[in-house]
Amino acid sequence: MEALSMGEISKVVMPKWGLSMASGKITEWIVAEGDVIGDGDDLAEIDTDKIAGVLEAGDEGVLRKVVAEVGEDVPVGGTIALIAPASVPDEEIEAAARLAREELDSGAVEEAAGPETGTVEVDGRTLSYASLGEGADQVVLVHGYGGDKNSWLFVQEPLSENAVVHALDLPGHGESTKDVGDGSVDVLAAAVLGFLREKGIERAHLVGHSLGGAVVTAAAAKEPGRVASLTLVAPAGYGTEINTGYLRGFAAAKSRRELKPHLGDLFADPAQATRQLADDLMKYKRLDGVDEALTALLGTLLDGDSPGIDALPWLSGLDTRVEVVWGVRDAVLPVANAAVLGDRVRRVEDAGHMVHLEKPGAVVDAVNAAKG
C-alpha cells in the first residue's frame, strides 16, 4: 500500500500494480471506519484489468474515513481512505476527505510513479527489466516458467519502500529475447548475473519463483560474492514431486480454451485464473520464438515424469541467508517438496503456486527477513 502523509493523516491511495495499470476497482472493504489498523493488515480487495488482489496497509492507526466505495473505479494514485490516530479531530478528517473526494470527482489525480523500464544486453540477448524504488539495497525478482516481470506486481511496490527493486524478464519471456540457447539453468543464471554486471550492481538480494528459484540458486552458487541473500518462492529443483500435466499442458496449449483448464492449477482459488490472464498468456505464447523457448525449457524442467533440476547441491554449499515461502495448496510443485529445505520454510495457508500473487505480504516479509 502506498500511504501519503498529510500531517498525522495518511492517505491510502490506489496502488500501481504493474506497468499497464491505470485504475482499479474496489470490490470489498475488508476493514471498516473505526477499525484499528496494523502495518500489513488487509484493507480492501481490488480488481485490476489483470487480476484481483488484496491491498495491505503500509501504515498504522485508525481507519478514519473511507473515500471510495465498493464498485467505484479509482485512478492510480487516487485517495481511497484516510488513516490517522484517534486524537486527530473529526473536522480535520472531514476536510481531508472532502478534498480527496473532489480530486476523484474532477479526475485531477496525480498518478503515482510506476516502475522505470529498460533493457540490457547480455551474451547477445536483450533482457528487459522494470525498476522501482531508491536505497542502498538492490533486490532482483526472477519469475517462473511462462511468467514475466509483471508477475511481481503485488510485491515490487512494497519492497521498493527501502530498496531498488528490479523485476527481470528471463530469456524466452516477456519483452526479452526469445532465444534461450539450450534452455539450461546455466543459460538463465548467466543472464541474471549478466544483468547485475550490466547494471553495475555489486551485490543483490535475489528472489526467485518456481523455475526462477532454481535460477537464482544456481546464480548464487556460481558467484556467491554477488548474492547478499536468497528468497525462494515455491522453487523448482527441490523435492521429487512435479505436476507434469500442468507443464506439458501449458507448453502445448494453442488456444485460450486449451490453456484455461491448466491455469486453475496455479492458484488455491481457481477463480483467480481469469479470462484476461488466459488472453494475456496466449498473446505471449503466439510471439515468434516463444514455442521453441518453452519447449527447450520444458526439457530442463522435466526428466521424463520426474523433476529435471536438482538445485539442492547448489544451495548446500552457500553461506548466505536463505528464506523459503511455499503455498500449502500448491498444485504445481507440491509443498511436500519443501521437506528437503528443513525448518527455514514458511508454509502459507490458502495459497497455491502463485503465492506472491495470492499472499504477497508473506513474500514481502520473507524477503525483508532475508535482507536482515
C-alpha positions as CSV (number, residue, x, y, z in Angstrom):
1,M,0.0,0.0,0.0
2,E,1.2,3.5,-0.7
3,A,0.4,5.8,2.1
4,L,1.0,9.6,1.6
5,S,1.3,11.5,4.8
6,M,-0.6,14.8,5.4
7,G,0.5,15.7,8.9
8,E,-0.9,13.0,11.1
9,I,-3.3,11.9,8.4
10,S,-2.1,9.3,5.9
11,K,-3.8,8.8,2.5
12,V,-4.4,5.3,1.3
13,V,-4.2,5.5,-2.4
14,M,-5.0,3.2,-5.3
15,P,-1.6,1.4,-6.0
16,K,0.0,0.8,-9.3
17,W,0.2,-2.9,-9.7
18,G,2.0,-3.4,-13.0
19,L,3.2,-1.3,-15.8
20,S,-0.2,-1.1,-17.6
21,M,-2.5,-0.5,-14.7
22,A,-4.3,2.9,-14.9
23,S,-7.1,2.3,-12.4
24,G,-8.6,-0.3,-10.1
25,K,-12.0,-1.1,-8.7
26,I,-12.7,-1.8,-5.0
27,T,-14.7,-5.0,-4.8
28,E,-14.8,-5.2,-1.0
29,W,-13.6,-3.2,2.0
30,I,-12.2,-5.8,4.5
31,V,-12.0,-3.2,7.3
32,A,-14.5,-0.6,8.4
33,E,-14.3,3.0,9.6
34,G,-13.2,3.0,13.2
35,D,-11.1,-0.2,12.9
36,V,-7.6,-0.1,14.3
37,I,-5.1,-0.9,11.5
38,G,-1.7,-2.5,11.8
39,D,1.1,-2.4,9.3
40,G,0.4,-5.2,6.8
41,D,-3.2,-5.7,7.6
42,D,-5.6,-6.5,4.7
43,L,-7.6,-3.4,3.8
44,A,-9.6,-4.0,0.6
45,E,-9.9,-6.3,-2.3
46,I,-9.2,-4.6,-5.6
47,D,-9.8,-5.7,-9.2
48,T,-7.4,-4.6,-12.0
49,D,-7.6,-5.3,-15.7
50,K,-5.2,-8.3,-15.0
51,I,-6.1,-9.9,-11.7
52,A,-7.7,-9.3,-8.3
53,G,-5.5,-8.6,-5.3
54,V,-5.7,-7.5,-1.7
55,L,-4.4,-4.1,-0.7
56,E,-2.4,-4.2,2.5
57,A,-1.8,-1.4,5.0
58,G,1.6,0.3,5.0
59,D,0.8,2.4,8.0
60,E,-0.7,2.1,11.5
61,G,-3.6,4.0,13.0
62,V,-7.3,4.1,12.8
63,L,-9.2,3.9,9.5
64,R,-11.0,7.2,10.0
65,K,-12.6,7.6,6.6
66,V,-13.5,5.6,3.5
67,V,-13.4,7.9,0.5
68,A,-14.0,5.5,-2.4
69,E,-16.9,3.0,-2.2
70,V,-17.2,-0.6,-3.3
71,G,-17.7,-0.8,-7.1
72,E,-16.0,2.5,-7.8
73,D,-13.2,2.8,-10.4
74,V,-10.4,4.8,-9.0
75,P,-7.4,6.0,-11.0
76,V,-3.9,5.0,-9.8
77,G,-2.8,7.5,-7.1
78,G,-6.4,8.4,-6.1
79,T,-7.1,8.5,-2.4
80,I,-9.5,5.8,-1.3
81,A,-9.3,6.1,2.5
82,L,-7.7,8.0,5.3
83,I,-5.8,6.6,8.3
84,A,-5.0,8.7,11.3
85,P,-4.6,8.5,15.1
86,A,-7.8,8.7,17.1
87,S,-6.6,12.0,18.5
88,V,-7.0,13.9,15.1
89,P,-10.2,16.0,15.3
90,D,-13.1,14.8,13.1
91,E,-13.2,18.2,11.5
92,E,-9.7,17.7,10.1
93,I,-10.6,14.2,8.8
94,E,-13.8,15.5,7.1
95,A,-11.8,18.4,5.4
96,A,-9.2,16.0,4.1
97,A,-11.9,13.6,2.9
98,R,-13.8,16.4,1.0
99,L,-10.6,17.4,-0.7
100,A,-9.8,13.8,-1.7
101,R,-13.4,13.3,-3.0
102,E,-13.2,16.5,-5.1
103,E,-9.9,15.2,-6.7
104,L,-11.6,11.9,-7.6
105,D,-14.7,13.6,-9.0
106,S,-12.7,16.1,-11.0
107,G,-10.2,13.5,-12.3
108,A,-7.4,15.7,-11.1
109,V,-5.4,12.9,-9.6
110,E,-1.7,12.8,-9.8
111,E,-0.7,9.3,-10.9
112,A,1.8,7.6,-8.6
113,A,5.1,7.0,-10.3
114,G,5.4,3.4,-11.6
115,P,8.5,1.3,-12.4
116,E,11.1,2.6,-14.9
117,T,11.6,0.1,-17.7
118,G,14.8,-0.6,-19.6
119,T,17.0,-3.2,-21.3
120,V,20.5,-4.5,-21.1
121,E,22.5,-6.7,-23.5
122,V,23.8,-10.0,-22.0
123,D,25.5,-12.7,-24.1
124,G,23.9,-11.4,-27.3
125,R,20.4,-11.3,-25.8
126,T,18.3,-8.3,-24.8
127,L,16.9,-8.5,-21.3
128,S,14.0,-6.3,-20.3
129,Y,13.5,-5.1,-16.8
130,A,11.4,-2.8,-14.6
131,S,13.0,-1.0,-11.6
132,L,11.3,0.8,-8.7
133,G,12.5,2.5,-5.5
134,E,15.6,4.0,-4.0
135,G,18.1,3.0,-1.5
136,A,21.4,1.2,-1.0
137,D,19.9,-2.3,-1.1
138,Q,19.3,-3.9,-4.5
139,V,16.7,-6.6,-5.0
140,V,16.2,-8.7,-8.2
141,L,13.0,-10.6,-8.8
142,V,13.1,-13.6,-11.2
143,H,9.8,-15.1,-12.4
144,G,9.0,-18.7,-13.2
145,Y,8.2,-20.7,-16.4
146,G,6.0,-18.8,-18.7
147,G,5.9,-15.8,-16.4
148,D,7.3,-12.3,-16.7
149,K,8.3,-9.3,-14.7
150,N,4.7,-8.3,-14.2
151,S,4.0,-11.3,-12.1
152,W,5.6,-9.4,-9.2
153,L,3.1,-6.6,-9.4
154,F,1.9,-7.0,-5.8
155,V,5.4,-7.4,-4.3
156,Q,7.6,-4.9,-6.1
157,E,5.9,-1.8,-4.8
158,P,6.1,-2.7,-1.0
159,L,9.6,-3.9,-1.3
160,S,10.6,-0.7,-3.0
161,E,9.9,1.4,0.1
162,N,13.5,0.8,1.3
163,A,15.4,-0.7,-1.7
164,V,15.8,-0.5,-5.5
165,V,13.8,-3.5,-6.8
166,H,14.3,-4.8,-10.3
167,A,11.9,-7.2,-11.9
168,L,13.6,-9.1,-14.8
169,D,12.3,-10.9,-17.9
170,L,14.3,-14.0,-18.3
171,P,15.4,-15.0,-21.8
172,G,12.4,-16.5,-23.6
173,H,9.9,-14.5,-21.6
174,G,8.2,-11.1,-21.5
175,E,9.9,-8.5,-23.6
176,S,13.3,-10.2,-23.6
177,T,14.9,-12.0,-26.5
178,K,13.2,-15.3,-27.1
179,D,16.4,-17.3,-27.7
180,V,17.2,-19.5,-24.7
181,G,20.1,-21.4,-26.2
182,D,19.9,-25.0,-24.8
183,G,17.3,-23.9,-22.3
184,S,19.5,-24.9,-19.4
185,V,19.6,-23.3,-15.9
186,D,23.1,-22.3,-16.7
187,V,22.0,-20.1,-19.5
188,L,19.3,-18.4,-17.3
189,A,21.6,-18.0,-14.3
190,A,24.2,-16.4,-16.6
191,A,21.5,-13.9,-17.7
192,V,20.8,-12.9,-14.1
193,L,24.5,-12.5,-13.3
194,G,25.0,-10.6,-16.6
195,F,22.1,-8.3,-15.6
196,L,23.9,-7.5,-12.3
197,R,27.2,-6.7,-14.2
198,E,25.5,-4.5,-16.8
199,K,23.6,-2.5,-14.1
200,G,26.7,-2.1,-12.0
201,I,25.2,-4.0,-9.1
202,E,28.0,-5.4,-6.9
203,R,25.6,-7.4,-4.6
204,A,21.9,-8.1,-4.7
205,H,19.2,-9.9,-2.8
206,L,17.9,-12.4,-5.3
207,V,14.2,-13.6,-5.2
208,G,13.1,-16.4,-7.5
209,H,9.7,-18.0,-8.1
210,S,9.4,-21.6,-9.4
211,L,11.9,-22.0,-12.2
212,G,13.3,-18.6,-11.1
213,G,14.0,-20.2,-7.7
214,A,16.3,-22.7,-9.3
215,V,17.9,-20.0,-11.4
216,V,18.8,-17.7,-8.5
217,T,20.2,-20.6,-6.6
218,A,22.4,-21.5,-9.5
219,A,23.4,-17.9,-9.9
220,A,24.4,-17.7,-6.2
221,A,26.4,-20.9,-6.5
222,K,28.3,-19.5,-9.5
223,E,29.1,-16.1,-8.0
224,P,28.4,-16.2,-4.2
225,G,30.1,-12.9,-3.7
226,R,27.4,-11.1,-5.7
227,V,24.4,-12.5,-3.7
228,A,23.5,-10.9,-0.4
229,S,20.6,-13.3,0.3
230,L,18.2,-15.7,-1.4
231,T,14.4,-15.8,-1.1
232,L,12.9,-18.9,-2.8
233,V,9.2,-18.8,-3.6
234,A,7.8,-22.3,-4.4
235,P,11.1,-23.1,-6.1
236,A,11.8,-25.7,-8.7
237,G,14.7,-28.0,-8.2
238,Y,13.8,-29.2,-4.7
239,G,12.0,-32.4,-3.9
240,T,10.6,-35.1,-6.2
241,E,7.0,-34.1,-6.9
242,I,6.1,-32.1,-10.0
243,N,2.8,-31.6,-12.0
244,T,3.8,-32.8,-15.4
245,G,0.3,-32.4,-16.7
246,Y,0.3,-28.7,-16.0
247,L,3.8,-28.1,-17.5
248,R,3.1,-30.0,-20.7
249,G,-0.4,-28.6,-21.0
250,F,0.8,-25.1,-20.6
251,A,3.6,-25.6,-23.2
252,A,1.3,-27.3,-25.7
253,A,-1.8,-25.1,-25.5
254,K,-2.6,-23.4,-28.8
255,S,-5.8,-21.6,-27.7
256,R,-7.4,-20.0,-24.7
257,R,-9.8,-22.9,-24.5
258,E,-6.9,-25.3,-24.2
259,L,-4.9,-23.2,-21.8
260,K,-7.6,-22.1,-19.3
261,P,-8.1,-25.5,-17.6
262,H,-4.4,-25.7,-16.7
263,L,-4.2,-22.2,-15.3
264,G,-6.5,-23.2,-12.4
265,D,-3.6,-25.4,-11.1
266,L,-1.7,-22.1,-10.4
267,F,-3.9,-20.8,-7.6
268,A,-5.6,-22.0,-4.4
269,D,-8.7,-20.3,-5.7
270,P,-9.1,-21.3,-9.4
271,A,-11.3,-18.2,-9.9
272,Q,-8.0,-16.3,-9.9
273,A,-7.3,-17.8,-13.3
274,T,-9.3,-15.2,-15.2
275,R,-10.1,-14.9,-18.9
276,Q,-7.9,-11.9,-19.0
277,L,-5.0,-13.9,-17.7
278,A,-5.5,-16.6,-20.3
279,D,-5.8,-13.9,-23.1
280,D,-2.5,-12.3,-22.0
281,L,-0.7,-15.6,-21.8
282,M,-2.0,-16.7,-25.3
283,K,-0.8,-13.3,-26.7
284,Y,2.6,-14.1,-25.3
285,K,2.6,-17.7,-26.5
286,R,1.9,-16.6,-30.1
287,L,5.0,-14.5,-30.3
288,D,7.7,-15.7,-32.6
289,G,10.2,-17.9,-30.8
290,V,8.1,-18.5,-27.7
291,D,7.0,-22.0,-28.6
292,E,10.7,-23.1,-29.2
293,A,11.7,-21.4,-25.9
294,L,9.0,-23.0,-23.8
295,T,9.8,-26.4,-25.4
296,A,13.5,-26.1,-24.6
297,L,12.8,-25.0,-21.0
298,L,10.4,-27.9,-20.6
299,G,13.2,-30.2,-21.4
300,T,15.1,-28.7,-18.5
301,L,12.3,-28.8,-16.0
302,L,11.4,-32.4,-16.7
303,D,13.3,-35.7,-16.8
304,G,10.6,-37.9,-18.1
305,D,7.9,-37.6,-15.5
306,S,10.3,-36.5,-12.8
307,P,11.9,-33.1,-12.0
308,G,14.8,-32.4,-14.3
309,I,16.6,-29.9,-11.9
310,D,18.4,-30.7,-8.7
311,A,19.2,-27.4,-7.0
312,L,19.9,-28.7,-3.5
313,P,23.7,-29.3,-4.1
314,W,24.0,-25.7,-5.3
315,L,22.3,-24.4,-2.1
316,S,24.1,-26.6,0.3
317,G,27.5,-25.0,-0.5
318,L,26.2,-21.4,0.1
319,D,27.0,-19.3,3.1
320,T,24.2,-16.8,2.8
321,R,20.8,-16.0,4.3
322,V,18.1,-18.1,2.7
323,E,14.3,-17.8,3.2
324,V,11.7,-20.1,1.6
325,V,8.0,-19.4,1.0
326,W,5.6,-22.1,-0.1
327,G,1.8,-22.2,-0.6
328,V,0.2,-25.1,1.3
329,R,-2.2,-25.7,-1.7
330,D,0.5,-25.6,-4.4
331,A,-0.7,-28.0,-7.2
332,V,2.3,-27.5,-9.5
333,L,5.2,-28.0,-7.1
334,P,3.6,-29.5,-4.0
335,V,4.6,-28.2,-0.6
336,A,5.8,-31.7,0.3
337,N,8.9,-30.8,-1.7
338,A,9.8,-28.3,1.0
339,A,10.8,-31.1,3.4
340,V,14.3,-31.1,1.9
341,L,14.8,-27.5,2.9
342,G,14.3,-28.0,6.6
343,D,12.8,-25.5,9.1
344,R,13.6,-22.4,7.1
345,V,10.3,-22.9,5.1
346,R,7.4,-20.5,5.6
347,R,4.2,-22.5,4.7
348,V,1.4,-20.2,3.7
349,E,-2.2,-21.3,4.1
350,D,-4.8,-20.6,1.4
351,A,-2.1,-20.1,-1.2
352,G,-1.2,-22.1,-4.3
353,H,1.8,-22.0,-6.6
354,M,1.4,-18.2,-7.2
355,V,1.9,-17.4,-3.6
356,H,3.4,-14.0,-4.5
357,L,0.1,-13.0,-6.1
358,E,-2.2,-14.7,-3.6
359,K,-0.4,-13.8,-0.4
360,P,2.1,-11.1,-1.3
361,G,2.6,-10.0,2.3
362,A,4.1,-13.4,3.1
363,V,6.7,-13.0,0.3
364,V,7.5,-9.4,1.3
365,D,8.0,-10.5,4.9
366,A,10.3,-13.3,3.8
367,V,12.4,-11.0,1.6
368,N,12.8,-8.5,4.3
369,A,13.8,-11.2,6.8
370,A,16.4,-12.5,4.3
371,K,17.7,-8.9,3.9
372,G,18.1,-8.7,7.7
